[in-house]
Structures are given as C-alpha cells and as structure tokens.
Amino acid sequence: MADEDLQQFDFPERSSDEARKYKSRTVFWLGAGPGVVLMHELPGLTEYVADFGRQIADKGYTVFMPVIFGSPFPGPVGALG
C-alpha cells in the first residue's frame, strides 16, 4: 500500500466549533503487544466482553474496548428467564 492511499485524521482543538461535531467515548484497554479493537454489540460493555478482552490480552495483545452505546458494565446480561 502506498502512503498516498492513507488518510490522516487530525483532532480539532477541544474548544473549537469543529470539536462540537464529535462525541467522545470511554475506552477501556489492557495488555501489551499488537492492538486489537473489541467492540460490543449489546448495550454497554458487559463483563462477558471484558472477560473475552482479558483472554485476548493474556495471549500477548493490547485490547481496546470502546463503550459504543449504553453504559459500561450494566449488570447481568443474557438471562432468558
């Protein structure tokens, strides 16, 4: 891949009008090594996802787990009744 194919994103100054277009997210991370982004599909970053992230980190990776929507660690998830 040639360098001209790559796009660079420059973060705007926090107090600028441009910065108001973006929403910040909480990102949990752990480990050391090549980076992996682990994204949840249920509302909130659940303990199940975090446990999977810990397993990945134990294999020698840095795991980034952004909270895309919902709140982190919302409690028990997945009970069917």
PyMOL commands that set and color helices and strands:
alter all, ss='L'
color gray80, all
select helices_A, chain A and resi 3-5+18-21+47-58
alter helices_A, ss='H'
color red, helices_A
select strands_A, chain A and resi 27-31+35-37+62-66
alter strands_A, ss='S'
color yellow, strands_A
deselect
rebuild
show_as cartoon
